Amino acid sequence: MSERNHPRLPQSSPPSSPSSPPPPAPDSSPPTESSTESSTESPTGRPVGDSTGSPARRPSRAARWAGVWGDARSGFLVFLIALPLCLGIALASGFPPVAGIITAIIGGVLVSPLGSAPLTVKGPAAGLIVIALGAVQELGGGDLYAGYRRALAVGTVAAVLQIALALLRTASVGVAMSPSVVHGMLAAIGVIIISKQIHVVLGVKPEGEAPLRLLAEIPRSLSQANPRILLLGALALLIMFALPAIRARWARAVPAPLVALAVTVPLGLWFGLATPHTYGFGAATYHLGPEHLVRLPGTLVEAVAFPDFSVIATAASLKYVLMFALIGTIESTLTVLAVDAMAPRARPAGLNRDLLALGGGNLVSSLLGGLPMISEIVRSKANVDAGATSARSNFFHGAFLLLFVALAPALLQTIPLAVLAAMLVYTGARLASPRQLAHARRIGPDQLALFATTLVVTLATDLLIGVAAGLVLKVALHLLRGAGLPAFLRPRAEATRTGHVLHVRIPRAAIFTVLLPLRRAISTNTRDGDGARAAHGAHDGSGDATGGGAPGGAAGDVHGPPDGNGRGNGRDTVSCGHGVSRGDAVFRDDAVPQGEGGQITEVVIDVKDAAMVDHTFLAGVAAMSQEWPATTVTVSGLDELHPVSAHPHATRLRKLGRRARVTR
């Protein structure tokens, strides 16, 4: 390999250890006092060793207090965002409103000390609404309270399953999921949320329950809308959509949900929602009353409910156990990866340790009447943007929720349900953003088919069948493109070390099933084996995907000038950080993997004998490379494959007239 194609590290600069923070992105601001603290302390407060293994100098007392104050400030901001969303998510899930608060309190106060990913915020999420509501309705058989308690039993068993997955060190399995299937699933969840919550915004009770039927009923609900309830919901929707679009600093300083509450709660009091009465509007008469407001028990102790395990062994219960455990694990894993990309100075989180803490939190939450929790991306992003430096911010967010509910529960009961529903409609609109469809189309027709299939089948049936349909289609497409059954049944990644270079050969097909063997092959030559830091974008709620690399997908892109047909010209370049190489895919970072033979300065992944290279594999390797700063990760042999689109991570197929060598 030529020096031109594979640039090396300057010999004068000593390599950093895998635990050292990566260098800041070119557009990042200089480290602050609080961000400096995050680079010298672990999430548990212990000093992190330097590249030589000796303890780092402890920060001064002033720096530590500055970090605590910064975490308290960011925790308070997240509390303001989480408060209405927790109530709304619980209501939309068929749980009592206070169940969402219980979940967030446990996610902050309990899960943070257990060792969760430092900058993530744990709590109820819109991504699990469909599963929770389905469990309540199906297991309850018409009795919502019985369904609620049986759903708690499902959540308890799912939490035990998550703990088992963490102890078996399988948290990274979720990163091999197709990004297009995940985004199609999230888009379907967004559509379902909108179909259910838009009727609450209008103040009308729909007749149907299925998502497609509810969407069809929207015109009827519009014609029968309660004007004052609609006014409250419409104002909240306007604020939620308009405020983030304002670029002024003052608009970003105050969370949109808080502004929506500040405007609509006084208006609801003026309408007299707490007192049952009627009013006339035009020629019609409408009813208002406390059924349009949040209802809470007198104390948190009264809100505690215990699981009912009477139907836990049924097929329906086991179906929801799997969905809670697997979907929750996948969403949390992707969020942890995305947050690590947002805050590159922070110490990367261990996926298995985070899943273990998450499972413990879910176990306690379900035993006490709370919703299942995940690492929630929107609140986690707000936490990072607010300057959080450690897991203390998540703890403070839970503590503020606990104090507010304990000291001022009456204020929560003045919140109109239509306002909470409007916030969820906004969340659903971001999950189901048309930009996701356009993004899948840009990657290639195969990814568009995966996205659309998962979306449509989920809406027509349920979440589990929709995801399964997307995965089956992905396997079928790979088989038709020559991947072969052995690539699925016995994926291989053959590693050979030569000095400081690790060669990894992919003999059959470089597809999603190879990501985990590839990760294991590389991990045997590195210090860190705690889960892959790879594979997808995590949905950030804005309609975009935040990749496992730099925000916005800058890391790990493949650049190749298009030919006359709009496709890559065969001299593609895949880059990550500072490494660039023509004809190969080069991913460059600043950490140095360590093996028995010393530093590994280069990892070469050879795909020249592969029948195809899929989108999930390329995106996964690009993100995985960030685990090893200052190491060049090269995917060689891509110039012998044909991309299906001009997108950097498009699927690549064997060119006509060329056949890969047959391997056993």
C-alpha positions, 0 to 999 in steps of 0.5 A: 500500500502506498504512503499516498493512499494510506497516510500515517500518523506523525511519528513525533506525536504519541498515540492516545489511548482508546479511552482518551477523548477524540479531538474536537470537530473543526467547527466546535468551540474551544473547550470550556471549564466544564467540558474539560472536566468531562475529559478528565473524569469518568461518569462515576467521578473517578479520574481517567488514566492518560495514554500511558496508564497513569492517573490524570490530574484531578480538576480543581474544586472550582472546576468540579463545582462549575461542572456540577452547576452546568449539569444542574442547569442542563438538568433543569432545562431537560426537566422543563422539556420532559415534564409535559412530554412524560404526561402526554406519552403516558396518556397516549400509551394508555397509562395514567399520566403520572406513570410517565413522571414515575418513569422519568424520575427513576430514569434520572435518580436511579439509572444515572448512578447505575452507570448509564451512558453519561449524557443520555437522558432516560425516560418514556419515549414516543417510540414505544407508545404504539407497543405500550398502547397495544399491550394495554388494549389487547391484554386488557380485553376492554378493561383498561386498568387491567390492561395497564397492570398486565402491561406492567408485568410485560414490562417487568419480564422485558426488563429482565430480558434486557438485563440478560442481554447486557450480561451476555454482552449482546447490546451491540446486536442492534447495530446490525439492524438496517437503518432504513428498516429502523427509520421506516419503523419510526416513521410508522410510529409517527403516523400512528401517533398523529392518527390517534392524537389529532382527534384529542387536539380537536376535542373529538372522540373517534370511532375507530382504533386502527391507524388507517381508520383513524386517519380516515376519520380526521375530516369528520373530527374536523367538522365536529371539533370543539372550538375552544379545545381546538383553539388550545391545541392549535395554539400549542401546535403553532408554538411547537412548529414556529418557535424552533424555526426562529433563529434568534438566541432568545427563541432557543433559550426557552423550550417550546413545550414550556412556552406552549404551556405558558400560553395555553394553561391561563387560557384554559383557566379562563375557559373554565375547563375545571368546571363542567359547563356548556357554551354556544358557538354559532348554531351549536352547543359544546361541552367543557369540563375537567375531562379535558384536563390532566388528572393525577392522584393526590401523592406519588404513593397513591400513584404506585401500581403493581404488575398483574402476571396472570396472563404473562405466559400467553402468546400475546404477552410474550409478543409484547415482551419481545417488542419492548425488549428488542425495540427498546434496546435498539432505540437506546443503543442508537441514541447512545451512539448518536449522543457520543457523536454529538459530544465527541469530548465526552468519554464514549459509553459502554453499550452493555453497561448502559443496557444493564443500567437501563434494564435495571431502571425498567425493572423498578419502573414496571414494578412501581407502575411506570412506563418502559424507558429508553435513552431518549434522543430529543431530551438527550440532544437538549441535554448536550446542547445545554452544556451537560458534562456528566450523568449528573445532568440526568440525575438532576432532571429526575430530581427536579421532576420529583420535587415538582410533583411532590410540591406542586401537583395541583399545577399539573392538573391545570394542563389541557389534554389537547395541549399535550396531544399537540406536543405529541402530534409535533413529535409524530410529525418529526418522526414521520418527516418526508425528509426521511423518505427522501433520504432513503430514496437518495441512498438507493431504490433498495433502501426506499423499498425497505423504508416504504415496506416497513412503514406500510406494513406496520400501519396495516398490521402491527409493529412486529410484523412491519419490522419483520417484513422489512427484514425479510425484504432485505434478506430477499434482495441480498439473495437476489443480488448474489449474497448467498445463504452462507453469508447469512448463516455463517458470516465470516471476517478473517483477520491477519496481523502483519506488524502494526497493520490488521488485515480483515478479509470478507470472503462472501458478502459484506452485508449487515450480518458481517458487522458483528464478526468484523467487530469481534475480529477487530476487538480481539486486537484491541483493548475495548471489547464492550460493544460496537460503536457502530452502525446507524443513524439514530433518529433525532426527531427532526426527520434527519438521522444522526449518524454514529459518526459526526453529526450530520453524517459528515464522518465516513462519507464516500465521495465519488464524482458521478458519471453520465448516469448519475452514479459513482465513476468507480474511483470512489473515496470513503473518508472519515476524519482526515484519512482519504484514499482513492479506490479504497474506503478510508476511515481515519480517527485518532485512537490507536487499538492495542494488541499483543504486538503493540499499536495497530495503526491501520486496519484494512478491510478487504471486500474484493472477493465479496459479491456485494457490499450493502448500505448497513455495512458501509455505514457501520464501518464508517461509524465503527472507525470512530472507536479508534482515533488516529488509526486508519480504517480502510475498506479496499476493493470498492472500485471493483463494485458498482454503487446503485446510487451516488450516495456515499453509503449506497449498496455496491454490487459486483460489476458485470463481466467480473466475478468474485473468487469463489470462497468456501 
